[in-house]
């Protein structure tokens, strides 16, 4: 499958120092040796490679994700120039959907207006919709990021709703799920991404097995703190009587249960279609792999000497496009296979066994999928009474 999502690291540093950050506080150290910002030559070549790939594969659409670090540190002019350049170069009939993913602290009226003029949507990363949820998101002097981030989110909601892409939040089972969800609703996002922390069997997330535990598959009987948190939010979302916001994880799970296609890294068996261009022009796999070990995302390729088709042939990318064949035997035998899909690839890692393991969140995913299936079954039965 050709790539359809191109993540370009326009800036490789961040103005925050979140204490849990898997990218800057995790095992990968490759960012230290890269330039802070992508040079114009790198961005120009990235645009050419994206257009080349779109033409070679007849893409009708391409997602351009302006990423970091904190991408707004590169300046809005550089972001808009890149998105314009990609749109100019792709073949006629290929629509470029551009998004910038930001921590929200640098958003102001002038910057958002410029992004809006150039058709760039804005996604914000937060830990919740209250100051108390974001205490670990501080700048390098230890000052809280919440006042600036919340101003940015409200600016989008109040004045630029057409640019507002949504909010990304990493699940923390130590928080109250309903309070967290409703606090995010107050920011009026058109969509929510509820993501599981990037842990694995060697470096498990809080509340899950001890480091190095033997990977356990379906039916392990393990506690499910993340599954419990998500099912609580699902019921609040499901019973609202109207769609207050899109929650992609829930909508994708429902679609997969109904036999419909759903594109997500966390669920289903669809092949991965995202690729990353780093600030030095290096081509890498997605950042989440950096939570496994140092250089886990490396391909040995770069945009000056290699095409994105070369990246498609990389063993790591091929493994992530192999569907069920790349999964552990316990996953292939599981009745939830086509919905769960083995979970996120990065969450399967174990230092002694590689990635051919069930997800460290296997029990949590089983809890969530079975819960949503039950709610869907109840609703369908009610319609046919």
Secondary structure, DSSP 8 states (H G I E B T S, - for coil): ----EEEEESB---SB--TT-TTTSSS--GGGGS-SB--HHHHHHHHHHHHHHHHHHT-SEEEEEEESS-GGGG-HHHHHHHHHHHHHHS-TT-EEEEEEEE-STT--HHHHHHHHHTTEEEEEE-S-SSGGGGTT-BBTTS-BSHHHHHHHHHHHHHH-TTTEEEEEEE--TTS-HHHHHHHHHTTT-SEEEEE-----SSS--TTS--TT-----TT-----HHHHHHHHHHHHHHTTSS-SSEEHHHHHHHHHHTT-----SSSSS----EEEE-TTSEEE--GGGGGTSTTTTEEEEETTT--HHHHHTSHHHHHHTSGGGGS-HHHHT-TTHHHHTTS-GGGG-BTTTBT-S--TTHHHHHHHHHHHHHHHHHHHHHHT-
